[in-house]
């Protein structure tokens, strides 16, 4: 019986049922709310497969930015009923990113870590999380300085989460 299914199983059944008539457009409103991590991931994979295999257009509204990152190619940000951003996700990242994150593990603890246009988010032992303000300085020059002036064991360069970029859009003055 349907009552014995988990929420994730019911959501997958509803998505499957929605495909009985092969709609070209599918509207999903907060489809992963209340799902556990595994169920969310499976549901997102189903949505992507629907889009790719059946060419179904999916309109997804979600406050879970992970849904957007995994499923969407295009993002529309709406604030108080007005569209304040409309572009593809990769363009959003390229045009709005003003920072990069660095995860650095040193071979030995630096006496003082002082690099222009870089702030320390946190550190523990030999591991540091840094923010590079790329509008002020290139990531390459920061990496060069780190490697030249410090004993670096490992470095990872990451984009900030999409959530931070969307927050910046909401906080920017509207035209």
C-alpha positions in Angstrom: 0.0 0.0 0.0 1.0 3.6 -0.7 0.9 4.4 3.0 3.8 2.1 3.7 6.1 3.9 1.2 8.7 6.4 2.5 8.4 10.0 1.5 11.2 9.5 -1.0 9.5 6.5 -2.5 6.2 8.4 -2.8 8.0 11.3 -4.5 9.6 9.0 -7.0 6.2 7.4 -7.7 4.6 10.8 -8.2 7.3 11.8 -10.6 6.9 8.5 -12.5 3.1 9.0 -12.6 3.5 12.5 -13.9 5.2 11.0 -17.0 2.3 8.7 -18.0 1.2 11.2 -20.7 4.8 12.2 -21.6 4.4 15.9 -20.8 6.9 18.2 -22.6 6.9 20.5 -19.5 7.0 19.6 -15.9 6.5 22.0 -12.9 8.1 20.9 -9.6 7.6 23.0 -6.5 10.0 22.2 -3.7 10.2 18.5 -4.8 12.9 17.4 -2.4 11.7 19.1 0.8 11.6 16.6 3.6 13.7 14.0 1.7 16.8 12.4 3.3 20.1 12.8 1.5 20.0 9.6 -0.5 16.4 10.1 -1.6 17.2 13.7 -2.6 20.1 12.5 -4.7 18.1 9.8 -6.4 15.2 12.2 -7.1 17.6 14.8 -8.6 19.1 12.1 -10.8 15.6 11.1 -12.0 14.8 14.8 -12.9 18.1 15.1 -14.9 17.4 11.8 -16.7 13.9 13.0 -17.6 15.3 16.1 -19.1 18.1 14.4 -21.0 16.3 11.2 -22.2 12.8 12.6 -22.9 13.7 16.2 -23.5 11.3 17.3 -20.8 11.5 20.9 -19.8 11.5 21.1 -16.0 10.5 24.3 -14.0 11.9 23.7 -10.6 11.2 26.0 -7.6 13.4 25.4 -4.6 15.0 27.0 -1.6 17.5 24.1 -1.6 20.3 25.5 -3.6 21.8 22.0 -4.0 18.7 21.1 -6.1 19.6 24.0 -8.4 23.3 23.2 -8.6 22.6 19.6 -9.5 19.6 19.9 -11.8 19.6 23.3 -13.4 21.4 24.7 -16.4 19.6 28.0 -16.2 18.6 29.9 -13.1 16.0 32.6 -12.6 16.1 34.4 -9.2 12.9 36.1 -8.2 12.5 38.6 -5.4 9.1 40.0 -4.4 7.6 38.8 -7.7 10.3 40.4 -9.9 13.0 38.6 -11.8 16.3 40.0 -10.6 18.6 37.5 -12.4 18.2 35.2 -15.4 21.1 33.4 -16.9 22.7 30.0 -17.1 24.4 28.7 -14.0 27.9 28.7 -15.5 27.6 32.3 -16.6 26.3 33.2 -13.2 29.4 31.7 -11.6 31.8 33.4 -14.1 30.2 36.9 -14.0 29.4 37.1 -10.3 32.2 35.3 -8.6 34.5 37.8 -6.8 36.2 35.2 -4.6 37.8 31.8 -4.7 38.3 29.5 -1.8 41.6 27.9 -1.1 42.0 24.9 1.2 45.7 24.7 2.1 47.6 22.1 4.1 51.1 23.2 5.1 54.0 20.9 5.8 54.8 23.1 8.9 52.7 25.8 10.5 53.3 29.2 9.1 54.5 31.8 11.7 52.2 34.4 10.2 50.1 34.0 7.1 49.8 37.5 5.5 48.9 37.7 1.8 47.4 40.7 0.2 43.7 40.3 -0.8 43.5 37.0 1.1 41.7 36.4 4.4 41.8 33.4 6.6 38.4 31.9 7.1 39.6 29.3 9.6 42.5 27.1 10.5 43.2 24.1 12.5 46.7 22.7 12.9 48.3 22.7 9.5 45.0 23.1 7.5 43.8 26.6 6.4 40.7 27.8 4.6 41.4 31.0 2.8 39.2 33.4 0.7 40.9 35.1 -2.2 39.3 38.4 -3.4 39.8 37.8 -7.1 38.5 41.3 -8.1 41.6 42.6 -6.3 44.2 40.0 -7.2 44.5 37.0 -9.5 44.3 33.5 -8.0 47.5 32.7 -9.9 49.6 35.4 -8.1 48.2 34.2 -4.7 49.1 30.6 -5.5 52.6 31.7 -6.7 53.1 33.6 -3.4 51.9 30.7 -1.3 54.2 28.2 -3.1 57.2 30.5 -3.0 56.9 31.8 0.6 55.4 28.9 2.5 55.9 25.1 2.9 52.8 23.9 1.2 51.9 20.2 1.3 48.5 20.4 -0.6 46.2 23.1 -2.2 42.7 22.9 -3.5 41.1 25.8 -5.4 37.3 25.9 -5.1 34.4 28.1 -6.1 32.2 29.4 -3.3 28.9 27.6 -2.9 26.2 28.7 -5.3 24.2 29.8 -2.2 26.7 32.6 -1.6 26.4 33.8 -5.1 22.6 33.9 -5.0 22.8 35.7 -1.6 25.0 38.3 -3.3 22.3 38.7 -6.0 19.6 39.3 -3.4 21.8 41.7 -1.4 22.8 43.8 -4.4 20.9 47.0 -5.0 18.1 46.4 -7.5 17.7 48.5 -10.6 
